Amino acid sequence: MSKYRTAMILFLVFEVIAVWLWQSTGNLFFLLNFSYIGISIGVGVALIAAGWKYGRELTQFLVGSYMLVFLGLICRENMQMEGFWFYVASGIFGGATLHYFIAKILGPLFFGRGWCGYACWTAMILDLLPYQTPRSGRRRLGYIRYIMFALSLALVVVLFLMGKADHTTMFKLFLAGNVFYYLVGITLAFFFKDNRAFCKYICPITVFLKPMSYFSRLRIRCDESKCIQCGKCLKVCPMDVEVCNDSRHRKNATECILCQSCTKACPVKALTSKWKL
């Protein structure tokens, strides 16, 4: 049962959050919402541990489509960066604010960039494109994400100054933002022959994800005494992480999305996903 430990821990983390929010607010939605996410993640990670090839993709679809279609389109919540700034400025701790704190600000301390690999609805579509393995080296374009981060904040500030920052406007921005992200993401994927080009260079959410991800308790560990330096893990990593180096200072250390491509490719089983508490 030890190989299912990560799946059980992740499920329990989300279940504790679900029960705590339900009991503290009296809102049953929190119990159902976070229980669903926890079950989806737990099942997907368990399937990966059992050797099923598409466990991550299953979780990505279950969580990503739920957040995009149900929370976003049906419940009309702006789950993009602008929605977070809107709720913070409005003094509302809920919706996008709660989502960002759990998945993108504090959560990465426990599960790193797991959001990007298992829940992001933008990457859910981009991962269906033909360039799972990057065909070229990483460009020095990461600075664009910081520009996008600043622009998203500036946009919400301007809307408040104009008196047009309301839920209706935020929902319209959510629709426009998703169209923009998909168009840019797909275009970059084909231009750079890299499905994750958008994640590496454009996505503003990574500005939140990176700091805590460096200290993530769950990470891909390398037993360097077993490693034969064959380079197979480096070739399949969609985020160009130097996974054959066990140090937290390894190249692109905060970019790992825990997709497990490297662990599957390693011929000597030197790579494993482990908790360090």
C-alpha positions in Angstrom: 0.0 0.0 0.0 3.0 2.3 0.3 2.9 3.2 -3.4 -0.6 4.8 -2.8 0.6 6.9 0.1 0.8 10.2 -1.9 -2.8 9.6 -3.3 -4.1 9.1 0.2 -2.3 12.1 1.7 -3.6 14.4 -1.1 -7.1 13.1 -0.7 -7.0 13.6 3.1 -5.6 17.1 2.7 -8.5 18.2 0.5 -11.0 16.4 2.7 -9.7 18.2 5.8 -10.1 21.5 3.9 -13.6 20.5 2.8 -14.8 19.6 6.3 -13.1 22.6 8.0 -14.6 25.1 5.5 -18.0 23.5 5.7 -18.1 23.5 9.5 -16.7 27.0 9.9 -19.0 28.6 7.3 -22.0 26.3 7.4 -21.9 26.2 3.6 -22.4 22.7 2.3 -20.9 23.8 -1.1 -17.4 23.8 0.4 -17.7 20.2 1.5 -18.9 19.0 -1.9 -16.5 21.2 -3.9 -13.2 20.2 -2.1 -14.3 16.6 -1.6 -14.8 16.3 -5.4 -11.4 17.8 -6.1 -9.8 15.6 -3.5 -11.4 12.5 -4.8 -10.4 13.4 -8.4 -6.8 14.0 -7.4 -6.6 11.0 -5.2 -8.0 8.6 -7.8 -5.7 10.0 -10.6 -2.6 9.8 -8.5 -3.5 6.3 -7.3 -4.0 5.2 -11.0 -0.5 6.6 -11.8 0.9 4.6 -8.9 -0.9 1.5 -10.2 0.8 2.0 -13.6 -2.1 3.4 -15.6 -0.8 5.7 -18.4 -3.5 8.4 -18.3 -4.0 8.9 -14.6 -2.8 12.5 -14.6 -4.8 13.3 -17.7 -8.0 11.9 -16.0 -7.5 14.2 -13.0 -6.7 17.1 -15.2 -9.9 16.7 -17.1 -12.1 16.0 -14.0 -10.8 19.0 -12.1 -10.1 21.4 -15.0 -13.4 21.0 -16.7 -15.2 21.3 -13.4 -13.6 24.6 -12.6 -14.0 25.9 -16.2 -17.5 24.8 -16.9 -19.2 24.6 -13.5 -17.5 27.2 -11.4 -16.6 29.5 -14.3 -19.4 29.3 -16.9 -22.3 28.1 -14.8 -21.6 29.8 -11.4 -20.1 32.8 -13.2 -17.0 33.0 -11.0 -13.9 34.6 -12.5 -11.2 32.1 -11.6 -8.5 33.9 -13.5 -6.0 36.3 -12.1 -8.3 39.3 -12.5 -11.0 37.5 -10.4 -8.5 37.1 -7.6 -7.5 40.8 -7.6 -11.2 41.8 -7.8 -12.1 39.7 -4.7 -9.0 40.9 -2.7 -9.9 44.6 -3.5 -13.5 44.0 -2.6 -12.6 42.4 0.7 -14.3 39.1 -0.1 -12.7 35.9 1.1 -14.3 33.3 -1.2 -14.5 32.2 -4.8 -11.2 33.0 -6.6 -9.6 34.2 -3.4 -10.0 30.9 -1.6 -9.0 29.1 -4.8 -5.8 31.0 -5.1 -4.7 30.7 -1.5 -5.2 26.9 -1.6 -4.0 26.0 -5.1 -1.5 28.7 -6.0 -0.2 30.6 -3.0 0.0 28.4 0.1 -0.7 25.0 -1.5 2.5 24.9 -3.5 4.4 24.6 -0.2 2.9 21.1 0.0 2.5 19.9 -3.6 4.5 22.4 -5.7 3.3 23.1 -9.2 0.8 20.3 -9.0 -1.9 22.7 -10.1 -0.3 23.1 -13.5 -0.1 19.3 -14.0 -3.4 18.1 -12.6 -6.0 20.9 -12.6 -5.3 23.8 -15.0 -8.0 24.0 -17.6 -5.8 25.9 -20.0 -3.1 23.2 -19.9 -5.9 20.6 -20.1 -6.3 21.6 -23.7 -2.7 22.4 -24.5 -1.6 19.0 -23.4 -3.7 17.5 -26.2 -1.5 19.1 -28.8 1.3 17.1 -30.5 4.3 18.5 -28.7 4.3 16.8 -25.3 8.1 16.7 -25.5 9.6 20.1 -26.4 11.3 20.0 -29.7 13.7 22.9 -28.9 15.5 24.5 -26.0 13.9 26.9 -23.5 13.8 30.5 -24.5 14.7 33.4 -22.3 11.1 34.8 -22.4 10.0 34.1 -18.8 10.0 37.9 -18.1 6.7 38.1 -20.0 4.8 36.4 -17.2 5.7 39.2 -14.9 4.4 41.8 -17.4 1.2 39.8 -17.6 1.0 39.6 -13.8 1.3 43.4 -13.6 -1.2 44.0 -16.4 -3.8 41.9 -14.8 -3.5 43.9 -11.6 -3.5 47.2 -13.5 -6.6 46.2 -15.4 -8.6 45.6 -12.2 -7.3 48.8 -10.6 -8.5 50.8 -13.7 -11.9 49.1 -13.5 -12.3 50.1 -9.9 -11.2 53.7 -10.6 -13.8 53.8 -13.4 -16.5 52.4 -11.2 -17.0 49.4 -13.5 -15.6 46.6 -11.3 -18.5 44.3 -10.7 -19.4 40.6 -11.1 -20.8 41.1 -14.5 -17.6 42.7 -15.8 -15.5 40.1 -14.1 -17.5 37.3 -15.8 -17.0 39.0 -19.2 -13.3 39.2 -18.5 -13.3 35.5 -17.5 -14.7 34.6 -20.9 -12.4 36.9 -22.8 -9.4 35.8 -20.8 -9.9 32.2 -21.5 -10.3 32.8 -25.2 -7.1 34.8 -25.2 -5.2 32.2 -23.2 -6.3 29.4 -25.5 -5.5 31.3 -28.7 -2.1 32.4 -27.4 -1.3 29.0 -25.9 -2.1 27.0 -29.0 -0.3 29.5 -31.2 2.9 29.3 -29.1 2.7 25.5 -28.9 2.9 25.2 -32.6 5.4 28.1 -33.1 7.8 26.7 -30.5 6.8 23.0 -31.0 6.2 22.9 -27.2 2.8 22.3 -25.6 3.9 24.1 -22.4 5.3 27.2 -24.0 2.4 29.3 -22.6 3.1 28.0 -19.1 6.9 28.8 -19.4 6.7 32.3 -20.8 3.2 33.9 -20.6 1.1 32.5 -17.7 1.0 35.1 -14.9 -0.2 32.6 -12.3 3.3 31.1 -12.2 4.4 34.3 -10.3 2.4 33.1 -7.4 3.4 29.4 -7.8 7.1 29.7 -8.0 8.2 31.0 -4.5 6.5 28.2 -2.4 7.2 25.6 -5.1 10.9 25.9 -4.3 10.2 24.5 -0.8 7.5 22.0 -1.8 7.2 19.0 0.5 6.2 16.8 -2.5 8.8 16.6 -5.2 10.5 14.4 -7.7 13.6 13.0 -6.0 16.6 11.6 -7.7 18.8 8.8 -6.2 22.0 10.0 -7.8 23.8 6.8 -6.8 21.4 4.9 -9.2 21.4 7.5 -12.0 23.4 6.5 -15.1 23.2 9.9 -16.7 21.4 8.6 -19.8 19.5 11.8 -20.2 16.1 10.2 -20.9 14.4 12.1 -18.1 15.7 15.4 -19.5 14.3 14.7 -22.9 10.8 13.9 -21.8 10.3 16.6 -19.2 7.8 19.1 -20.6 9.1 21.9 -18.3 12.9 21.4 -18.9 13.6 20.6 -15.2 17.0 19.1 -14.4 15.4 16.1 -12.7 18.6 14.0 -12.6 20.0 16.5 -10.0 18.4 16.0 -6.5 19.3 19.5 -5.3 16.6 22.2 -4.9 19.0 24.4 -6.8 18.6 22.3 -10.0 17.9 24.0 -13.2 14.2 25.1 -13.5 13.6 23.6 -10.0 10.3 25.5 -9.4 8.9 24.5 -12.8 8.2 20.8 -12.0 4.5 20.0 -12.6 4.8 16.4 -11.1 3.6 14.9 -14.4 5.7 11.8 -13.7 7.0 11.6 -17.3 10.6 11.4 -16.0 9.9 8.6 -13.5 8.3 6.6 -16.3 11.3 7.2 -18.7 14.0 6.4 -16.1 15.4 2.9 -17.0 17.0 2.4 -13.5 14.1 3.7 -11.4 16.3 6.5 -9.9 13.5 9.0 -9.9 10.5 8.8 -7.6 7.9 11.2 -6.3 8.4 11.6 -2.6 7.2 13.6 0.4 9.8 15.2 2.6 8.1 16.4 5.8 
